[in-house]
């Protein structure tokens, strides 16, 4: 079914460092043609564009994801936009206003968002892989590398999640980008874009599959504060 979110695991598990086990990339791709996520051990970022998954590792170049790769967390959807518009310019800070045909009337549902544009500036964060089991996402964020790229063509994809989903997903925008030449990308912290094609869809059907692994079962997950999630994910708390 189009415009439903399938999510494997929850952000609260990554916050607690639960990310050694998971499902396969092949299984994730059965549920959607666009999405975001991460790889076993939190070694970088994952983005799915047009049915192909790409991995941005912390210690190497971008690579296509293999079917057998283990995915501890992902959000995917069969993307069918219900809102399409040309945007002369937009940015991370103005994206909420750019989506004004949807907001503020739909603030308790999810949105899937795709922006194909010329990016005059993109700021990525690169998270290093865990150095020991159960190293938390907050701990890894302290060692993250911030990279800034200028004047690239690319496709940004991700989701806007409502505030009540804190701990399941990231409240607000959670966006990853893939450059047109398939050499750059990752988790987006900030951007400025021009001449963009913006597509979005309201998502009312949200399915979460919880891992059936010893790692996930062995200890109760803690309640996650929204500010801690945004600190770990390196995104703004606005809207």
C-alpha positions, -999 to 999 in steps of 0.1 A, spaced: 0 0 0 13 34 -9 22 61 17 23 38 47 54 38 69 71 5 78 96 9 105 120 -17 119 128 -12 156 126 22 174 150 51 179 150 44 217 168 12 209 196 31 191 198 56 220 206 26 242 231 12 218 210 -17 207 221 -21 171 242 -52 165 212 -74 154 184 -66 130 168 -76 98 183 -78 63 183 -50 38 165 -73 14 136 -75 39 136 -37 44 133 -31 6 102 -53 4 84 -27 24 93 5 6 111 22 -23 122 53 -3 135 55 33 162 62 58 181 41 85 214 29 97 237 -1 95 248 -27 121 269 -10 148 257 24 138 284 26 112 271 55 92 238 62 75 214 45 51 192 61 24 168 44 0 159 63 -32 138 47 -60 141 12 -46 179 12 -42 196 14 -8 229 32 -2 253 32 28 274 62 38 300 46 62 320 67 86 353 52 73 349 49 36 331 59 4 294 55 -4 284 20 -14 252 2 -26 238 -19 2 239 -56 -2 208 -78 4 224 -96 34 235 -64 52 220 -62 87 198 -32 94 191 -25 130 168 5 123 149 18 92 119 38 82 106 31 47 75 39 25 62 32 -9 63 68 -19 34 83 -39 34 121 -35 1 139 -28 17 173 -29 41 184 -57 55 219 -62 84 237 -77 103 256 -50 127 284 -62 146 282 -29 142 265 5 164 256 35 162 235 66 149 264 86 122 273 60 111 237 50 82 238 75 69 269 58 76 255 24 52 227 33 24 251 42 -1 234 19 0 206 45 8 224 77 -6 236 101 -38 215 94 -20 182 96 4 182 126 -5 149 142 3 127 112 36 118 95 49 133 63 72 117 37 93 143 19 114 142 -12 133 172 -25 153 171 -58 173 203 -60 206 222 -65 221 224 -30 243 255 -26 252 242 9 246 209 28 259 201 63 262 164 71 270 146 102 291 114 101 286 91 131 315 67 138 308 30 144 304 17 179 338 10 195 322 -14 221 289 -32 225 260 -10 237 278 23 232 249 47 231 240 71 203 246 101 225 281 88 232 288 84 195 274 118 187 302 133 208 327 118 184 308 127 152 323 145 123 306 174 107 311 179 69 299 207 47 295 204 9 287 232 -15 271 233 -50 259 197 -54 229 182 -71 210 157 -51 179 141 -37 169 147 -1 144 122 14 131 117 49 101 121 72 85 146 95 72 129 127 48 144 152 60 152 188 42 123 204 64 98 186 95 107 205 115 75 212 98 57 183 111 81 157 127 116 157 101 143 163 103 169 135 124 164 103 147 134 99 164 138 64 191 120 45 206 131 11 221 113 -19 240 133 -44 231 128 -81 265 114 -89 262 89 -60 294 100 -43 281 120 -14 254 119 12 243 111 47 223 126 76 214 162 69 218 188 97 213 219 76 209 229 39 202 256 14 186 246 -19 175 263 -51 154 252 -81 138 223 -63 111 198 -70 94 192 -37 71 161 -33 54 151 -1 27 128 11 6 126 43 11 92 61 -17 80 84 -7 43 85 24 37 107 36 1 113 65 -7 136 81 -42 138 101 -48 170 132 -69 168 130 -105 180 166 -107 193 182 -114 226 199 -80 224 165 -62 222 148 -84 248 175 -83 275 168 -50 291 138 -26 292 142 6 271 141 39 288 118 67 280 136 91 256 135 128 261 129 147 228 159 170 235 182 140 239 170 126 206 176 159 188 211 162 204 219 126 192 205 131 157 219 166 153 187 183 141 167 213 151 139 211 177 118 237 158 83 227 149 
